[in-house]
Amino acid sequence: MSGLALTRAPPLGRPLRFLAASPLWGIAAGSLLALDGDALALGRWAPPAVALVHMFTLGVLGNAMLGSLLQFLPVAAATPVPGARASFLAHAALNLGLAVFVAGLYRSHALLVPASSLLAAALLAVALPPLPALLRRGAQRLLRTALGTALLALAATVALGVLAAAVLGGRAAWPLDRLVDAHAALGMGGWMLVLLAAVGSVTLPMFQGTAAVRPRALAAWLAATLALLAAAALARLHGAPSWVPALALAVPSIAFAAAVLWLQWHAPHRRNPALVRFWRAGVLALGLAAAAACAAGAGAPAPMAMLAGTLAIGIAVPLLVNGMLLEIVGFIAWIDLRGRCPRGVRIPAVGRLLPDGDKHAALLAHLGASALLAAAVAWTPLAPLAGAAMAAAYAVSGACLLRCLRRMRDFARDHGEPR
């Protein structure tokens, strides 16, 4: 844990409310797919498919990544988060806005504009305040630049998403397919992939025992990724074919996946096998998603594009994020116990608060659900079963978090000081 400013850690509840909401949205997304099996058969523009995409990107991944940022910025990047005490408002707006957005897709497009306004307010309330500190000169400049870049990409993604909602609501005019493709490229690449790479440059050596990520390699990847995605998004908005942003997203995704696998394979100090396997499966799925996206751009049948999206949004990034989510909850529970127990009390290790057995059970559940979800793209009658398995997998993850918090509470009750 060296190099971490543990004294700057936020109160447990601040990141935890976001992290705990993530598996709940996974259960909701799985339940929706189980009840509406046509979500994978009707194409990317059908309301069930759009609802599922946003339940994953905003509900499952958005909650997990924003909660992780609230913990990571002050502790690992030495960056304060102004206004973090009011983050409960952002949490409420994000989750309420997403619920209204899903209702609007099914019931009335008129709800999409107010829903997108709530979502934009929630995301920008977390993304914008730390930007000035991240982009200033100082220690850990590369890490802070990568994090700041991811947050800028999130802001651009939000702007394009609000514009797309306005088009759907009849309040703006722009080719919707161009907007959505640029929105997806910046969201998946500029926000999620860059954030995973930035956080991974710290957590891969710390939690998985790999060698340190070479700063020059990370800087080169970051510069190339931003140039590709920015150029592709602008080109698509001005009428370039859809394969342009798909290719711009596929290239850095493959490089990221290859780098993670190489680092894991040559790790000098192997640790946290469950987390290693979560990330190994996640980057393999990400590589397959990139290959499927390239095939779709080269003229493969329409299901190939659906497979690419399913692999990336429903399987690859969730595996990466869920593995880290379990580790982060165990870590913040450990930090909380350090503050609650008097000196001289031996705090249980993170591995005792959230044992490998629990994490492996979650991993197996997610791998099984992922296999069914990928198969359901090819044979849609499997979709209800895949949805049920997905809901069950996220329920297992949620149960892991609850058991970890119960162990923390029990230890604090027996050994801690009253608050």
C-alpha angles and dihedrals in degrees: 000000000000117000093034121116096222092171088065094055113128122239112286095249095057099070094022096066089060095041093049092051092057098075090042090061089046089056090047093049092049091048091051091052091046091052097038105038092171090074090096096039102053098062136248095299097055114109094240091054093046090047092051092048092054094042086059101038096042105020105037101023101025094054093044095047096044091048090049091050092053087057099036100049099061097031104041105016098038089231122137120223108222113216093015091140088070093051089110086072091054089048092051093046093048095052097038091046091051092049090051090046092055090046089050092054091054101034115020133355087212087078093059097078097052089042092052090048090055091047092048092050091050096048096043092047088064099032104048106046097064094044098091092052093044094052096046121100116263145092120344089019096165094050092047091046091053092049092046091049091052090052091049089052089050090053091051090047090052092051092052091045092053090049091050090051089050090052091051090047091052094247098111138029123226133121100277096207092057092048093048094048092051090044091052095046094051093042098048097034109026097036110026103027095042091046091050090050093048095047091040091057086067103031100044093066093035102046104019100036097236126148116272116276110253109247093219092052092049092046092050092048091047094050093046092046094051093046093049096046096043093048093045094048093050091045092050092048088055095050108277114150120272094250090070097072090036091058092042089056095042097056099058090038091059091046091050092048092048092049093051092049091048092049092048093047092052097038110146094201111034114201142150097036094189092055091046090054093046089055095041091054091043096053092044088054089046091054090050090049091053091049091049090049091052091049091050090050090051091058105273116156118285096260088067091066090049089050091051092052093045093050093048103038102027102036120010105047093035090055091051093045096042092052091052092042092060091048093047094050090052089047097049090046088054091049090050091052090052089059096044101047124072122245114281095037111118107230116217113251122253088254090061094048091050109016125205090246091064092047093048091051089054091046093053091047092051094045091052092048091046093053091051092046092053091046091050090062089062096038111026097194085076091063097093091049090047090051093050091048090049092051089049092049092053090046088056090051090049091050090052090055093048092050090049092052091046091054089049092049093048093050092047091049092053100039110014133095118254114261 
